[in-house]
Amino acid sequence: MSLAKTTPILRIFDEAKAKEFYVDFLGFQVDWEHRFQPGMPLYCQVSRDHCVLHLSEHHGDCTPGAAMRIEADDLDGLQAELLGKDYQYARPGIEDMPWGSRDMSINDPFGNRLTFTKTMTP
């Protein structure tokens, strides 16, 4: 028996703000979108490299305020990319953590915290 990868579901409230943050700022792509009918809440998948997230406007799917850690192999490069986009709502910094990682935390417009992390080598 083995376990496989996880796919977090993050609560969103505004499709345009979600795409501005996840696609335009963080560089994810929209893989697919689903609505039961036009005008109904959005459920979609976004991805960047091996990181896959589901975003949901559906009440009851999840609660805003989630926190997650996403491994990044070039944290400094990611920070430079994000700072170069001049996103008015976030200017992420990198912090050396006492448990041996370098972390860059960013809150999305819905109160979810994404922490991009790289383990420091001794």
Number of C-alpha atoms within 10 A of each C-alpha: 2 3 5 5 7 9 11 15 18 24 24 25 17 14 16 8 15 19 17 14 19 20 16 15 20 17 18 19 16 16 13 11 13 13 13 9 8 8 7 11 18 19 21 18 18 19 17 15 8 8 15 17 20 19 22 25 19 15 11 8 13 16 15 16 13 16 15 13 14 15 15 18 12 11 18 15 11 17 16 12 14 18 16 11 12 11 15 8 12 15 14 17 13 15 12 14 12 7 8 12 14 19 23 22 20 19 17 19 17 17 16 18 18 17 19 21 22 20 16 11 6 4
